[in-house]
Amino acid sequence: MFIRQDPFDELDRFNQQVLRNLGGSQSRTLMAMDAWRDDDEVVLEFDLPGVAPDAIDLTVERDTITVQASRGRGEGGGDTYLVAERPRGEFRRQVILGDTVDLERMQARYDHGVLTVRVPARKDGKPRRVNVASGRSGDQAPIEASASEQSPPASGDAGGGREPVPPTPGA
C-alpha cells in the first residue's frame, strides 16, 4: 500500500547535503516528510517553511503524488549575504501510494510552513476476513486476505478476457 519513493530523490538529497557540507553549512533534507496511517486515511506532512502557498504545486498521476515548491531570496537579503544557509530554488518530492487509497478524495492544507495531505483509504482496499471451507462440511477457518482489483469480465465473456483453453485431444 505505501510508500515507495523515486530512488533518485534520495540520491539528489544526498548530493545536495554533500555539496552543502563542502560549503560549510549544516546538512538537512530539503523537503522533509512524515507519513503515517491514521484510522481510514494516509496522512503526509511536508516541511516547506518560508514557501508562499502559491509557490506549491501538488499533482496526482495514477498512484503517485508529486509535491513541487520553490523558494526565492528572502526580503531584505541585499546584494551580499553574510550567511546564507536556508535552501533556495526548486524542491520536488514524489510519493507512490499504491492502489489502496482514494486519490480522488485527497485533501491538502498548508499551515505554518507545513503542507498536510490527507488521502482516504478505499473501502475495497481494506483488508477483510475470508472464510475458507475445508474438505469436511462445517469446518471453516478464517484467514486474512486483501481484496484484489480485477476487471469484471466483458459482457458475454465468461473467461474474464482470457483466451479459452482448447480441449486436449483424446480427452
C-alpha positions as CSV (number, residue, x, y, z in Angstrom):
1,M,0.0,0.0,0.0
2,F,2.6,2.5,1.0
3,I,5.3,4.2,0.3
4,R,7.7,3.7,-2.5
5,Q,9.8,6.6,-3.5
6,D,11.7,7.6,-6.5
7,P,15.2,6.2,-5.8
8,F,16.8,9.3,-7.5
9,D,15.1,11.6,-4.9
10,E,17.4,10.1,-2.2
11,L,20.4,10.4,-4.4
12,D,19.6,14.1,-5.2
13,R,19.1,14.8,-1.4
14,F,22.5,13.1,-0.7
15,N,24.3,15.2,-3.3
16,Q,22.8,18.4,-2.0
17,Q,23.8,17.5,1.5
18,V,27.4,16.7,0.4
19,L,27.6,20.0,-1.6
20,R,26.3,22.0,1.4
21,N,28.8,20.3,3.7
22,L,31.6,21.2,1.4
23,G,30.4,24.8,1.7
24,G,30.5,24.7,5.5
25,S,26.7,24.8,6.1
26,Q,24.7,22.2,8.1
27,S,23.2,19.3,6.2
28,R,19.5,19.0,6.1
29,T,16.8,17.4,4.0
30,L,15.3,20.0,1.6
31,M,11.7,18.7,1.9
32,A,11.4,16.6,5.0
33,M,8.3,14.4,5.1
34,D,6.4,12.4,7.8
35,A,3.8,9.8,6.7
36,W,1.5,7.6,8.7
37,R,-1.8,5.8,8.5
38,D,-4.5,7.3,10.7
39,D,-7.7,5.3,11.0
40,D,-9.0,5.2,7.5
41,E,-6.6,7.5,5.8
42,V,-2.9,8.1,5.0
43,V,-1.5,11.4,6.2
44,L,1.6,13.0,4.7
45,E,3.2,16.1,6.1
46,F,5.9,18.0,4.1
47,D,8.0,20.8,5.7
48,L,8.1,23.8,3.5
49,P,8.9,26.8,5.7
50,G,9.1,30.1,4.0
51,V,7.4,28.9,0.9
52,A,4.5,31.0,-0.3
53,P,1.2,29.0,-0.7
54,D,1.0,29.9,-4.4
55,A,4.5,28.5,-5.0
56,I,3.4,25.0,-4.1
57,D,2.3,22.6,-6.8
58,L,0.6,19.4,-5.8
59,T,-0.2,16.9,-8.6
60,V,-1.5,13.4,-8.8
61,E,-0.9,10.9,-11.6
62,R,-2.2,7.4,-11.2
63,D,-0.9,6.3,-7.8
64,T,1.8,9.0,-7.4
65,I,1.6,12.3,-5.6
66,T,4.2,14.9,-6.6
67,V,4.9,18.0,-4.5
68,Q,6.9,20.8,-6.1
69,A,7.7,24.1,-4.4
70,S,10.1,27.0,-4.9
71,R,11.6,29.4,-2.5
72,G,13.5,32.5,-3.7
73,R,15.6,35.1,-1.8
74,G,14.1,36.4,1.4
75,E,13.2,40.1,1.7
76,G,16.0,42.4,2.7
77,G,18.7,40.0,1.5
78,G,20.7,42.8,0.0
79,D,23.4,42.3,-2.6
80,T,25.8,40.3,-0.4
81,Y,24.7,37.7,2.1
82,L,26.8,37.4,5.3
83,V,25.3,34.0,6.0
84,A,23.1,32.0,3.5
85,E,22.1,28.6,5.0
86,R,18.4,28.5,4.0
87,P,17.9,26.4,0.9
88,R,16.5,28.2,-2.1
89,G,15.4,27.1,-5.5
90,E,13.1,24.3,-6.7
91,F,12.1,21.4,-4.5
92,R,10.4,18.2,-5.6
93,R,9.2,15.1,-3.8
94,Q,7.3,12.1,-5.2
95,V,5.4,9.5,-3.1
96,I,3.9,6.4,-4.6
97,L,0.9,5.3,-2.5
98,G,-0.4,2.3,-4.5
99,D,-4.0,1.4,-5.3
100,T,-5.5,1.1,-1.8
101,V,-6.1,4.8,-1.4
102,D,-8.8,7.1,-3.0
103,L,-6.8,9.9,-4.6
104,E,-10.0,11.4,-6.0
105,R,-10.9,12.4,-2.4
106,M,-7.4,13.7,-1.4
107,Q,-7.3,16.9,0.6
108,A,-4.4,19.3,1.2
109,R,-3.8,22.2,3.6
110,Y,-0.8,24.5,4.1
111,D,-0.4,25.9,7.5
112,H,2.6,27.4,9.3
113,G,5.1,26.1,6.7
114,V,3.7,22.5,6.7
115,L,1.8,21.0,3.8
116,T,-0.6,18.3,5.1
117,V,-2.0,15.9,2.6
118,R,-4.8,13.5,3.7
119,V,-5.7,10.6,1.4
120,P,-8.7,8.4,2.4
121,A,-8.3,4.6,2.1
122,R,-10.6,3.0,-0.4
123,K,-13.2,0.7,1.1
124,D,-12.3,-2.1,-1.3
125,G,-8.6,-1.7,-0.4
126,K,-9.0,-2.5,3.3
127,P,-8.1,-6.0,4.5
128,R,-11.1,-8.2,5.2
129,R,-11.7,-11.7,6.6
130,V,-12.4,-14.5,4.2
131,N,-13.8,-17.8,5.4
132,V,-12.1,-20.8,3.8
133,A,-14.0,-24.1,3.7
134,S,-12.1,-27.3,4.3
135,G,-12.9,-30.7,2.7
136,R,-15.2,-31.6,5.6
137,S,-18.5,-29.9,5.9
138,G,-19.0,-27.3,8.6
139,D,-15.3,-26.7,9.2
140,Q,-14.3,-23.1,8.3
141,A,-11.1,-21.3,9.3
142,P,-11.0,-17.5,8.9
143,I,-7.9,-16.1,7.3
144,E,-6.6,-12.6,6.5
145,A,-6.9,-11.6,2.8
146,S,-6.9,-8.4,0.8
147,A,-9.4,-7.9,-2.0
148,S,-7.6,-7.7,-5.3
149,E,-8.8,-5.4,-8.1
150,Q,-9.7,-7.4,-11.2
151,S,-11.7,-6.0,-14.1
152,P,-15.1,-7.7,-14.4
153,P,-15.5,-9.9,-17.5
154,A,-16.7,-8.2,-20.6
155,S,-20.4,-8.8,-21.4
156,G,-20.7,-12.3,-22.8
157,D,-17.1,-13.2,-21.8
158,A,-17.2,-15.7,-19.0
159,G,-13.4,-16.1,-19.1
160,G,-12.6,-12.6,-17.8
161,G,-10.9,-11.5,-21.0
162,R,-8.7,-14.6,-21.3
163,E,-8.5,-16.8,-24.3
164,P,-10.4,-20.1,-24.0
165,V,-8.2,-23.2,-23.5
166,P,-8.7,-25.7,-26.3
167,P,-9.8,-29.2,-25.3
168,T,-7.0,-31.8,-25.0
169,P,-7.1,-34.3,-28.0
170,G,-8.3,-37.7,-27.0
171,A,-9.8,-36.5,-23.7
